Amino acid sequence: MGKIRLYRFGKKSIQSLISMEHKEQHSGSSNFIQDLVIGLSDGLTVPFALAAGISGAVHNNGIVITAGLAEIAAGSIAMGLGGFLAGQTAVEHYNSELQREYEEVDRVPEIEKQEIREIFASYGIQESTQHTIVEELSKDRDKWVEFMMKFELGLEKPLENRAATSALTIGMAYIAGGIVPLIPYFFTQTPVEGLKLSAGVTVLCLFAFGYYKSIVTGQKPWLGALKMTAIGAAAASAAFLIARLIS
């Protein structure tokens, strides 16, 4: 048995033990936000940088638009597939560890009980209380294993259809973000004009997205907004300058 991960046994974990339904809802919301952030951040940044780079080398908006749409299609598929594989891996890893825990509570139950007592002991719970809790918990094999999965291994059961949902969310978010820097090229005459308008629109979107993401993740909103904007601007500037120098 691996080292017990006591850091998981905090306020959040205790609340999840008391109210399983609430915990699952919270987890699902967090997963959705995480996927949305991944898709939008890359969607706003990569196509913007590509469009900027091409704008420094060509004189036709059609080329920029075609290349941008092709990148969005390929990028959304690649990002979505990555999210799907990550979700599938999480499910497979959880199921593998779950099977192992069932085997261990059947094969070495006293060792498993001792590990639970060690968890409670680290938080100052009296030995007599430890034994009472462990004996009550071990009466239900499924609950016993569920406890070990959470508080020993730090693993939460993945949500149903997590992989497919993650793939769809990331892919659609990437498309939504990627369309933003391309829109100005439909309404301007030259790539340089399109780039100027695209830069203004995209910078505003990056700033707003960075601000919102920081609020959701508990970071400083203005700092997060500036970081997101700076990353996007730096990527686009580098692509534009490289394309201009080569051309």
N, C-alpha and C positions, 0 to 999 in steps of 0.2 A: 504494500500500500504506500502511495506517495505521501509526501509531507502534507500535513493538514493546512489548508489555507484559511487561517483565522481571520484574515482581513475581510473576508466575505461576511463574517458573522457580525454585521453592524445593524444600525437602526433600520436600514432599508430591508435587510434580510429578515429581521424580526417581523416587520410589518407584512412582508410577503407570506410568512408562515401563518400569521393571524388571518390575513384576508387574501386568499389565493386569487380570487376573481379580480380584485382591484389591481393586483400586481400584474396579471396577464394583460389587462387593458393598458396599463401604463407602459409595459414592455412593447406592445404592439405599436403604440403611438411613437415611442422612441425610435423603433426600427424604421418606421415610415419617414420620420424627420431625417434620420441619418441617411437613408437612401435618397431622399429629396435633395439634401445638401450635396451629396456626392454627384448626382446627376446635373444639378444646376450649376455648381461651381465649375465643373469641367466643360459643361455645355456653353457657358458664357465665355470661358477663357480660351479654349482650344480653337473653335471656329473663328473667334475674333482675331486671334493671332494669325491664323491661316489667311483670313481675308486681308489683314493688314500686310502680310508678307507678299501676297499676290498683287496687291494694289501697288506695291513698289516696283513691280516688274512688268506689268501689262498696262494696256490703255483701253481695255474693253470691260465694261461692267459684267457682260455676259459670262466672261471667263471666271470672274470672281464668284458670281452667283452659282455657276455650275460646279465649280470646285468646292464651294462652301456647302452646297446641298449634298454633294457626294460624301464629303467628310462627315456631315451630320448623320447621314444614313449609316455609314460604316461605324462611326463612333458610337452611335446609340446602340447598334447591335453588339458591338464589342463590350461596351460598358454593361449592357443588360445581361449578356452572357456571363460576364465576370460576376455580377451580382447573383445570378442563378447558381453558378458553381460554388460561390461562397456560402450561399444558403444551403445547398445540398451537402457541402462539407460539414457545416455545423450540425445538420441533422444526423449525418452518418457518425460523426464523432460522439454526439450525445448518445445515440443508440448503442454504440460500442461500449462506452463507459457505463451505461445503464446495465447492460448485460453482465459486465464485469462485477458491478456492485451486487447484483442479485446472486451471482456465484459466490461472492465473498461473504455475504451475510448467511448463506447456507453452509459454506465450508468452514469459515472461521468467525462465528458469531461473537465470541467473547472479545476478539480483537477489535471488531467493529464497535462493540459496545464501549470498550475502553476508549476508543477514539472519540466517541460522542461525549464521554465523561470529561475527557481532556479539553474539549471545546468549551463546555460549561465551566470547567475549573478555571480556565484562563480568564473568565469574567467574574470570578469570585463567588460562584455559586457553591453552597455547602455540599460536602460529599454525600450526605444523606439525601439531599434533594436531587443530586446528580443521579444516584441510583434509582430513585423513584421515577424520574423522568425517563431514563433509559429503559427501564423495565416496561413502562407504559407504552413508550414509542415502539419497542421491539415486538409488541403483540400484533401489530399490523405490519406485515412484511413490505407491502407497497409503500406505506408512509415512511417506514424505516429507510428504505432505499432512496425515496425521494429526499428525505432529510440529508442523507449522506451525499447525494448528488449536488445539493445546493450548498451545504455548509462545509463539506470536506473538499469537494472538487470545484466548487464555485460555478456550477453549470446550471443554467435554466433551460427548461424544455423549450425547444424552438417552436414557434407558432406554426399551426397547420398552414400549408401552402406558402410558407415563408419564402422559399426559393423563387417561385413563380411571381409572387407579389413584389419581391425585391427587384427582379429583372424588369418587370413592367414599369415600376416606379422610377428606377434609375434611367431606363431607356427613354421614357416619355419626358422626364425632367431634362435630360440631355437635349432632346429635340426642342423643347420649349426654350431652353437657354440658348441653344445654337442659332435659332431663327432670329433672335434679337439683333445681333451685329450684321446680319445679312439684309434686313429690311431696308435700310437706307440706300442700298445699291439698286433697288428697284425704282427709286424716285430721283436719282441723280444721273448726270450725263457721263461723268468720268470716274474712274476708280479713286482718284485723289479726293474728289468732292464727296464720294460715298464714304471714304475712310474718315473724313473729318466729321461727318454727321454720325457715322457708326461709332466713332470714338466717344463722342458726346453722350449718345444714348447708352452705349455699353458701360461707360464709366458710371453713369447714374445708376444703372441696374446693378452693377457690381457693388457699389456703395450701399444701396438699399438692401441687397441680399446679404452682404457682409454684416450690416447692422442687425438685421433680423436674425441671422444665424448666431450671432454673438449673444443676443438676448435669450434665444432658445437654449444655448449651451452654457449659459451662466457666465459669460465673459464680458469684458468691457465693450459696450456697443460701438462707441466711436473708434476705439482702437481696432476692433475686428473689421469694421467697415473700411478703414484706411488700409489695413493689411490686404484685404481682398481686392481693393481697387489698385493698390500698388502692384500686386502680382499680375493682374490682368494687363495693366498698362505696360509693365516691364516686358511681358511676353510678346505683346503686340509690337512694341517699339523695336525689340530685338529682331523679330521676324521681318519687319518693314525695312530696317537698315541693312540686314543681310541681303534681302532680295534686291534692294536698290544698288548695293555695292556690286553684286554679281551681275546684274543686268547692265 
